[in-house]
Amino acid sequence: MPFIREIRTSLANRLAERRAHRRLSEELAAFRTAAERTELDLMLGRHTAEQTREIESILARQDAERRYRATVQSGVGGFHA
């Protein structure tokens, strides 16, 4: 039965990590304006790349999603909304 307990613990940990990542993503999405992003970048600059890796990854994904939506909405590149 220790094996089953390990699996349950592992699954619970993964679920908690996913919830925390989703919550962080939602909080970071609130930084939309150039001034807000500049302020966030200044705060992140006080830490090492290792410490900010997850945040930078989330921000890069969100930026890419925003650029894609803007491109699709404008009809650039043959895409139409």
Summary of the structure (lengths in Angstrom):
residues: 81
radius of gyration: 18.0
end to end distance: 53.2
largest distance: 57.7
contacts: 161
relative contact order: 0.08
helix: 84%
strand: 0%
